[in-house]
């Protein structure tokens, strides 16, 4: 198993985790607008608890988004900086996949991961848990109006998008899900679990090639667009 640090700052939750010999040590805090202040101390804290130095790391894993623009940029920038200094690869992981990874769902169930994208929109992705316990995407990740989301099936729904747009989403579902948890956010522990086999398969990238995924290129609506909605 690789020794890696995982970072996830794409939503209101800020977290870091160390994966070593299959054991996870993590720090997580729901702290909007404090990620830049918290993430590096969290990383140093998990390293110190494990007695691991930065030079013993094999890779840096990071939630690549989608999510808040500033949060996604921060996480990727920190990962790039650490990896450049240590001359090790970065393993980018979907923040929606990380959200789905923590969902309490069985192998045969479909997990719908939803992150509030603001401006009346939602980031969405459908996943299924494999026999090894890790999730895999069964649809392309998307961003759009919750009232227009196409959901063929969702046994389990997780993420802040549900809290923000529950009524609109419920109207789009073909059947009631077994479980709904809108209080979940992507966590570094899930980034680490998903990144480990990717690193083992040689799918790490050079730091400069670790790019954020926003799914959209606007951070705010114009007044005209706000009125139209």
C-alpha positions, 0 to 999 in steps of 0.5 A: 500500500502506498503512503499518501496524503489526501486533501479535500477542500471543494466544499464547506468541509475541509479535510486531510488524511494520511493513508499508510499501510492501509490505516487512515488518520484524518482531520476534518472540520466544517469551516466555510472560508477557513480552508486556507487557514486549516489545510496545512496544519491538518496535513502536519497534524496527521503526519505528526500523529503517524510519525511520518515525514513528508519525504516518506510520502509516495503521492499526494491525492486531491479532490479535483472538484467539482465544487466551490471554485476557490476551494477546488483551486486551493486544494489542487494548488496545495497538492501541486506545491507539496508534490513539486517540493517532494518530486512525487506524483499527484492523484486527482480524484473526483469530489463527487466520487469521494462523496459517493464513497462514504455513502452507506450503500450496497453493491447493487445500489445506485448512489446519486452524489449531489453538491450545491453549485449555487446560482440555482444549480447542482453538481451531480454524478451517479455511482455504483459500489464495486465488489471491492468496496470502491465506487465507480461512475456510471454516468458523466458528471454534470452541472445544471438546474436541479429542476432539469436533472435526469435521474433514471434511478437513485437508491441512495442520495447524498450531499448538500445539493439535496438540502438546497433543492430537495423539492425540485429533485424529488419531483425528478425521481422515478421512485423514492430513494431508500436513503437520503443524507444531505449533510454529507460532504466529500472527505479526504479519507474517501479521496485516499481510499479511491486514490490508492489503487489509482496510484498503484496502477500508475495513474498518478500525474506530474504536479503541473498536470493535476488540474481542477475540474469545475464543470462550468466556467462562471462563478456568478450570474448577471442581474439579467440572468438572476431575474430570468430565474 
